[in-house]
Amino acid sequence: MKKKLQFGFSDMENKTYAFIKTDKKMIRLFFDGITVIKGLGNYVEIHTKSDKNYI
């Protein structure tokens, strides 16, 4: 089952992270930890340096 991500990008000028909503939880995701972002239709898959994947 695919999960929907929601990005919160308010006042992004000086931020190094964004909060995403996945599995009904808010996760702080640091931009320098992202290795790949894939568009999957209505979803986004994010791969990180710590080998965690968020859909």
C-alpha positions in Angstrom: 0.0 0.0 0.0 1.4 3.4 -1.0 1.4 6.3 1.4 0.8 9.9 0.7 3.5 12.5 1.6 2.7 16.0 2.5 5.5 18.6 2.5 5.5 21.7 4.7 7.5 24.4 3.0 6.7 27.6 4.9 9.6 30.1 5.1 12.1 27.8 3.4 14.8 30.4 2.9 17.0 29.4 5.8 15.7 25.9 6.5 17.8 22.8 6.2 14.9 20.4 6.6 11.2 19.8 5.9 8.6 17.8 7.6 6.9 15.1 5.7 3.8 13.2 6.7 4.0 9.4 6.1 2.4 6.5 8.0 0.3 9.1 9.9 3.5 10.5 11.4 5.4 13.7 10.9 9.0 13.1 10.1 11.7 15.8 9.9 13.8 15.1 6.8 17.1 16.9 6.4 17.8 18.0 2.8 21.5 17.0 3.0 20.4 13.4 3.8 18.3 13.0 0.7 20.0 11.0 -2.1 17.1 10.4 -4.6 13.6 11.7 -5.0 11.4 9.7 -7.5 8.0 10.9 -8.8 5.5 8.0 -8.8 2.3 9.5 -10.2 0.5 10.9 -7.2 3.2 9.8 -4.8 6.9 10.6 -4.2 9.5 8.1 -3.1 12.4 9.6 -1.1 15.7 7.7 -0.5 18.1 8.9 2.2 21.8 8.3 3.1 20.7 6.2 6.1 19.0 3.8 3.6 15.5 4.7 4.8 12.9 5.1 2.1 9.7 7.1 2.4 6.7 6.8 0.1 
